[in-house]
Amino acid sequence: MKLLKILSAIAWCVCVIGVAASAAEVGFVSLFDGKSLAGWEGNLKVFRVADGAIVAGSQAEPIANNEFLCTEKEYGDFELRLKAKLVGLGDNAGIQFRSARLPDHHEAIGYQCDMGSAWGRKIWGALYDESRRNKMLAEGAPDEIKKACQENDWNEFVIRCEGNHIQIWLNGLQTVDYTEEEDVAKKGIIGLQIHGGKPAEASYKDIRIKELNK
């Protein structure tokens, strides 16, 4: 009898957790089907699908230059959720948002949620302005980032944009709470980056988005 009560309590907890998780995903749509690059465009010599993830780069060969796989659709106010992993000597990648491709160029311009290391420190979850102001706009405390980041493993990101307000979380730790004061684009593509340089692989999966204020 006691065992039955314990099992019932466990089943109830699992049910509650499942309902809560489902409720937390209401309104989100997948940007990646886990099998193809439908809805995305980019250099297919650099980007591929493997084991249910989008994989960029190589651990065997240097990366010639920055490369981006971009959504065909643009987004303005949204919450983006995904998992990302970075392995290799290159140790630099990122997630573009409210961005655009530079004409006739491999680069993208706009906000980037950083991954990896730069300038002698971990920059996971930092907010960088790629090919525009070319500077770090906001980042978390180095000690906290080091504790939160899972090296060579999957890390969960949440990126939320609403008007001028941009927030980023890394594995539940808020790394960015930034208010834009300049007149820059408030709408653009989502892009997955691998940085040019030493061999590295960046992987992305479970990519879903919820558009806000619709």
C-alpha positions in Angstrom: 0.0 0.0 0.0 2.8 2.3 0.9 4.6 1.5 -2.3 1.5 2.3 -4.3 1.2 5.7 -2.7 4.8 6.5 -3.5 4.4 5.3 -7.1 1.2 7.4 -7.4 3.0 10.5 -6.0 5.8 10.0 -8.5 3.4 9.6 -11.4 1.6 12.8 -10.3 4.8 14.8 -10.1 5.8 13.6 -13.6 2.4 14.6 -14.9 2.6 18.0 -13.4 6.2 18.6 -14.7 5.0 17.5 -18.2 2.1 19.8 -18.2 4.3 22.7 -17.0 6.8 22.0 -19.7 4.1 21.9 -22.4 2.6 25.2 -21.1 6.1 26.8 -21.3 6.3 25.9 -25.0 2.9 27.3 -26.0 3.2 29.6 -29.0 6.7 28.3 -30.1 7.3 27.0 -33.6 10.3 24.9 -34.7 12.8 26.5 -37.1 14.6 23.2 -37.7 13.0 19.9 -38.5 16.0 17.9 -37.4 16.5 16.3 -40.9 17.0 19.1 -43.5 17.9 22.7 -43.9 14.5 23.7 -45.2 13.8 27.3 -44.4 17.5 28.1 -44.2 20.1 29.4 -46.7 23.9 29.3 -46.6 27.1 27.7 -47.7 26.3 23.9 -47.8 30.0 23.2 -48.0 30.2 24.5 -44.5 26.8 23.6 -43.0 25.2 20.2 -42.8 22.7 18.1 -40.8 24.0 15.3 -38.5 22.5 13.5 -35.6 19.5 15.8 -35.5 21.6 19.0 -35.3 22.8 21.7 -37.7 26.6 21.3 -37.8 29.0 24.0 -39.1 32.7 23.8 -39.8 35.3 21.0 -39.3 37.6 19.8 -36.6 40.0 18.7 -39.3 40.3 21.8 -41.5 40.7 25.5 -40.8 37.7 27.7 -41.4 38.4 30.0 -44.4 36.2 32.9 -43.1 33.1 33.6 -41.0 30.1 31.7 -42.4 26.4 32.0 -41.6 23.4 29.8 -42.1 20.4 32.1 -42.1 16.6 31.9 -41.9 14.7 32.8 -45.0 12.3 34.7 -42.8 12.9 37.8 -40.8 11.9 38.3 -37.1 11.4 41.4 -35.0 10.1 40.9 -31.5 10.5 37.3 -30.4 11.8 34.7 -27.9 14.3 32.3 -29.4 15.2 29.0 -27.7 17.9 26.6 -28.8 20.8 24.4 -27.7 24.3 24.9 -29.0 27.7 23.1 -28.7 31.2 24.2 -29.7 34.2 22.0 -30.0 37.7 22.4 -31.5 40.6 24.8 -31.4 38.7 27.7 -33.1 36.5 28.2 -30.0 34.3 30.9 -31.5 30.8 31.0 -33.0 27.5 32.7 -32.4 23.8 33.2 -33.1 22.9 36.2 -35.2 19.5 37.9 -34.7 17.8 41.0 -36.1 20.6 40.7 -38.7 21.1 40.9 -42.5 23.6 39.5 -45.0 26.1 42.0 -46.4 25.5 42.1 -50.2 28.0 39.9 -52.2 29.8 39.0 -49.0 30.1 36.1 -46.6 29.5 38.3 -43.6 26.3 39.1 -41.7 25.6 42.4 -39.9 23.6 42.8 -36.7 23.4 41.5 -33.1 25.2 38.2 -32.2 24.8 36.1 -29.1 28.4 34.9 -28.7 29.8 31.4 -28.0 33.3 30.4 -27.1 36.3 32.6 -26.2 37.8 35.9 -27.3 40.1 38.6 -25.9 41.4 36.1 -23.3 38.0 35.4 -21.7 34.8 33.3 -22.1 32.1 35.1 -24.1 29.3 32.6 -23.9 26.0 34.5 -23.9 27.6 37.9 -24.6 26.0 40.4 -26.9 28.2 41.5 -29.8 27.5 43.9 -32.7 28.8 42.0 -35.8 30.1 44.1 -38.7 28.3 47.2 -37.5 29.8 48.8 -34.4 32.1 45.8 -34.1 32.1 45.8 -30.3 30.8 44.0 -27.3 27.5 45.6 -26.1 26.9 43.6 -22.9 28.2 40.4 -21.2 27.9 38.5 -18.0 30.4 38.3 -15.2 33.4 36.0 -16.3 33.3 33.8 -13.1 29.5 33.2 -13.5 29.9 32.5 -17.2 32.6 29.9 -16.5 30.4 28.1 -14.0 27.3 28.2 -16.2 29.0 27.1 -19.5 29.2 23.3 -20.3 32.5 22.9 -22.2 32.3 20.7 -25.3 28.6 19.9 -24.5 25.2 21.3 -25.2 24.3 24.6 -23.7 20.8 26.1 -23.7 20.2 29.6 -24.9 17.2 31.9 -24.6 17.3 35.2 -26.6 14.4 37.6 -26.1 13.9 40.8 -28.1 11.1 43.2 -27.4 11.4 46.7 -28.8 14.7 48.1 -27.7 15.1 45.6 -24.9 17.3 42.5 -25.5 17.9 39.7 -23.0 20.0 36.6 -23.1 20.1 33.6 -20.8 22.8 30.8 -20.8 21.7 27.6 -19.1 19.3 29.6 -17.0 21.8 32.3 -16.1 20.9 35.8 -17.4 24.0 37.2 -19.1 22.5 40.2 -20.9 19.9 42.7 -20.0 20.5 45.5 -22.6 18.5 48.5 -23.8 19.4 49.8 -27.3 19.8 53.5 -27.5 20.8 53.8 -31.1 18.7 53.7 -34.2 19.5 50.2 -35.5 17.4 47.5 -37.2 14.7 46.0 -35.0 13.9 43.2 -37.5 16.1 40.7 -39.4 17.2 37.1 -40.0 18.3 34.5 -37.4 21.8 33.2 -38.3 24.0 30.4 -37.1 27.7 31.2 -37.2 31.0 29.4 -37.4 33.9 31.8 -37.0 36.8 31.8 -39.5 40.1 30.5 -38.2 41.4 27.3 -36.5 39.4 24.1 -37.0 36.1 24.0 -35.0 32.6 22.6 -35.1 29.5 24.5 -34.0 26.3 22.5 -33.6 22.8 23.8 -33.1 19.5 21.9 -32.3 16.0 22.2 -30.8 15.7 25.6 -32.4 12.3 27.2 -31.9 10.9 30.7 -31.8 7.8 32.5 -30.5 6.9 35.8 -32.1 5.7 38.4 -29.6 3.0 41.1 -29.8 1.1 39.3 -32.6 
